[in-house]
Amino acid sequence: MMLVDSELLASLDDGLANLSLSVSLTQKQNLVRFVQLIDKWNKAYNLTSVRDPKEMLVKHILDSIVVAPLLQGSRFIDVGTGPGLPGIPLAIMRPDCEFVLLDSLGKRVRFIKQVAHELALPNVQAVQCRVEEFQQGIPFDAVLSRAFASIKDMLHWCQHLVDSEGVFLALKGQFPGEEMDDIPANFAVSEVVKLDVPGLDAQRHLVKIRKI
């Protein structure tokens, strides 16, 4: 098992102090190990433009887990997950839920499989596939998208992944007013949540959308 960087763990604790989340020591250690794995693999795989592990804690970990209390249901798909964001941090936070992490790039999927193995995350399934070609019989409770596409494109490519009960959760930076103006008539925004990410000097919003 990979040793946990104590300095990163202390930095994570500082960030978590400003979030009303219940996080066990094992979960904290796994979140830090995930950062260490990104840092280790980044040199060869170029997984993220963020190079500093402390910066990753804010921009990748806290930025992802801030959504954990807003997840409703038990089956989620993270489309265009990249190195596993927000899927891996959310899977660590919500071991009671299943997460399918979808990306079209083989090296990212290989990395996610390695992370799921090293951190013992049985609730993570990594899939290499284009989202419009992905088929799974049971609809998901929600589609997550962090840096995948515009809201309009996300809805177009992912609408087959949920039924009328499912929701689309688009993680955005600034309030995406123009994107929301382009939402097709058969979808409706049910809620926009302003997210406060400790240590992040930028806006974050979660847009919840349902099929009509």
C-alpha angles and dihedrals in degrees: 000000000000115000114246117241103238093204091055090046090054090049090050090051089053091054094044091053087073095050124074093226128131105229124173123216090251090053092049091049091050092049089053092045088053090055090048090051092049089050092049096047096037093079092063102023102037091220098164139010089226105096103174114082092213089054089049089057089061103032097039110021107033089034088058104038093050084079095055097094090051096059114109120189132022108260121067137170121205107204120204087009095172107190090357104290124184091351102070097047090045092048088053091049095043109040088162091068134071120233127194110197112202128193134152094218116089097209092056092049091048089052093050091050089052091049092049089051097046095044093040096236106165090173093067123089116183116206129185106210144111107262095234089056096047114109128184123165100225116063118237123243090229143001114222122203125177109166100351109111145312115304091251092053092044091055092045095050098036105039092103091060097071136040126218090289095054128092137211116229112198115189108208139171113223118017102287098222097155093047091051090053087060097054110126119249094250091064131063134196107240098182144352115208121196108220124210111208113191112240094009115121094200140076122265129188135179115212116200115202132181135193113251 
